[in-house]
Amino acid sequence: MAPESRPLIRYVSAPPLSFAPDALEPHFCKEAILHHYHNVHIPIVEKLNALLNDDHVVGRTRRVFGDDYSLDPTDFAPLVLIFNHISYDVVLDYVRLALLHWLMWKSMRPNKSTDANRPTGIVASLIDASFGSYDAFKAKLIDVGQAAPPCCFIMVVQKKSGQLDVHGERWKNLVSRETPSLLVCDMWEHAHHMDYLGDRWSYLNAWLKVANWEFAESRIKKRSIDPEPRSNL
């Protein structure tokens, strides 16, 4: 008699959006946000849960999470543990994608204005110190985004020196414990085609209008408290 199959254990979930789907208009339409969340992000998390329940992975998963599986599926700390302890490449691929999408949604906030959405406080000071001015930072971010390869994200990161930089690489290379990310922008075609038809320059200018500088500042402050983060979460 075949052993009874285990019920699917939901280690992680896609947190709900922190804004209404139409809240990023006029920069990003409701349909684009819903498509990205329901047809891209949620399937990534579902695939990650399925992988973590696979017989080939469950033994190592159990060593990470323990036998009772008493986890809050909305807590992203499990992803940090997976990143640090599970070495299966296919699992890590989905861990990276889940992390990057979580950071991507946190990196945006509603802004109905079409005026510049400039940072203030700590972030503004670090941008000036790192790039010379906000305009120079904006120019570099757009240059990096336009030159980035397909299937990539761009990140505003804080280096060990404290200075900021902009990275744009294929997603497999971007999750790093050395350069914690402050903001993440998705450059895959599904992120910008519906609104901007592949026009990266227009897409990046629109993204800057909704960049969540308060979230970036919170991550800078978190790093000052915990200078040795376990991942770039």
Solvent accessible surface area in square Angstrom, and as a share of the most:
residue,aa,sasa,rsa
1,M,242,1.08
2,A,84,0.65
3,P,124,0.78
4,E,165,0.74
5,S,97,0.62
6,R,104,0.38
7,P,110,0.69
8,L,93,0.46
9,I,36,0.18
10,R,102,0.37
11,Y,1,0.00
12,V,0,0.00
13,S,21,0.14
14,A,17,0.13
15,P,27,0.17
16,P,111,0.70
17,L,34,0.17
18,S,88,0.57
19,F,19,0.08
20,A,54,0.42
21,P,39,0.24
22,D,64,0.33
23,A,15,0.11
24,L,0,0.00
25,E,60,0.27
26,P,88,0.55
27,H,13,0.06
28,F,8,0.03
29,C,34,0.20
30,K,85,0.36
31,E,105,0.47
32,A,8,0.06
33,I,10,0.05
34,L,57,0.28
35,H,67,0.30
36,H,10,0.05
37,Y,20,0.08
38,H,95,0.43
39,N,91,0.47
40,V,24,0.14
41,H,1,0.00
42,I,50,0.25
43,P,60,0.38
44,I,17,0.09
45,V,1,0.00
46,E,66,0.30
47,K,88,0.37
48,L,0,0.00
49,N,0,0.00
50,A,49,0.38
51,L,23,0.12
52,L,0,0.00
53,N,20,0.10
54,D,58,0.30
55,D,104,0.54
56,H,153,0.68
57,V,8,0.05
58,V,17,0.10
59,G,36,0.35
60,R,74,0.27
61,T,0,0.00
62,R,96,0.35
63,R,180,0.66
64,V,31,0.18
65,F,20,0.08
66,G,30,0.29
67,D,111,0.58
68,D,106,0.55
69,Y,44,0.17
70,S,89,0.57
71,L,59,0.29
72,D,79,0.41
73,P,49,0.31
74,T,77,0.44
75,D,64,0.33
76,F,15,0.06
77,A,37,0.29
78,P,4,0.02
79,L,0,0.00
80,V,10,0.05
81,L,50,0.25
82,I,0,0.00
83,F,26,0.11
84,N,46,0.23
85,H,112,0.50
86,I,2,0.01
87,S,73,0.47
88,Y,80,0.30
89,D,108,0.56
90,V,77,0.44
91,V,0,0.00
92,L,21,0.10
93,D,24,0.12
94,Y,55,0.21
95,V,0,0.00
96,R,45,0.16
97,L,19,0.09
98,A,0,0.00
99,L,0,0.00
100,L,0,0.00
101,H,3,0.01
102,W,43,0.15
103,L,1,0.01
104,M,5,0.02
105,W,16,0.06
106,K,72,0.30
107,S,0,0.00
108,M,15,0.07
109,R,72,0.26
110,P,64,0.40
111,N,28,0.14
112,K,129,0.55
113,S,48,0.31
114,T,95,0.55
115,D,101,0.52
116,A,66,0.51
117,N,12,0.06
118,R,125,0.46
119,P,12,0.08
120,T,104,0.60
121,G,50,0.48
122,I,67,0.34
123,V,2,0.01
124,A,25,0.19
125,S,72,0.46
126,L,36,0.18
127,I,1,0.00
128,D,76,0.39
129,A,71,0.55
130,S,28,0.18
131,F,37,0.15
132,G,58,0.56
133,S,43,0.28
134,Y,22,0.08
135,D,84,0.43
136,A,43,0.33
137,F,0,0.00
138,K,63,0.27
139,A,54,0.42
140,K,77,0.33
141,L,1,0.00
142,I,12,0.06
143,D,91,0.47
144,V,31,0.18
145,G,0,0.00
146,Q,87,0.39
147,A,87,0.67
148,A,10,0.08
149,P,44,0.28
150,P,86,0.54
151,C,53,0.32
152,C,0,0.00
153,F,1,0.00
154,I,2,0.01
155,M,3,0.01
156,V,3,0.02
157,V,1,0.00
158,Q,14,0.06
159,K,71,0.30
160,K,147,0.62
161,S,90,0.58
162,G,21,0.20
163,Q,76,0.34
164,L,6,0.03
165,D,27,0.14
166,V,7,0.04
167,H,49,0.22
168,G,19,0.19
169,E,69,0.31
170,R,119,0.43
171,W,30,0.11
172,K,105,0.44
173,N,94,0.48
174,L,7,0.03
175,V,13,0.07
176,S,30,0.19
177,R,119,0.44
178,E,95,0.43
179,T,29,0.17
180,P,11,0.07
181,S,0,0.00
182,L,3,0.02
183,L,1,0.01
184,V,1,0.00
185,C,1,0.00
186,D,1,0.01
187,M,2,0.01
188,W,63,0.22
189,E,112,0.50
190,H,47,0.21
191,A,13,0.10
192,H,9,0.04
193,H,84,0.38
194,M,95,0.43
195,D,42,0.22
196,Y,47,0.18
197,L,138,0.69
198,G,38,0.37
199,D,65,0.34
200,R,44,0.16
201,W,137,0.48
202,S,30,0.20
203,Y,9,0.03
204,L,0,0.00
205,N,24,0.12
206,A,9,0.07
207,W,3,0.01
208,L,5,0.03
209,K,49,0.21
210,V,0,0.00
211,A,0,0.00
212,N,27,0.14
213,W,10,0.04
214,E,104,0.47
215,F,29,0.12
216,A,1,0.01
217,E,42,0.19
218,S,57,0.37
219,R,20,0.07
220,I,14,0.07
221,K,99,0.42
222,K,109,0.46
223,R,37,0.13
224,S,89,0.58
225,I,146,0.74
226,D,64,0.33
227,P,86,0.54
228,E,139,0.62
229,P,31,0.19
230,R,138,0.50
231,S,2,0.02
232,N,0,0.00
233,L,28,0.14
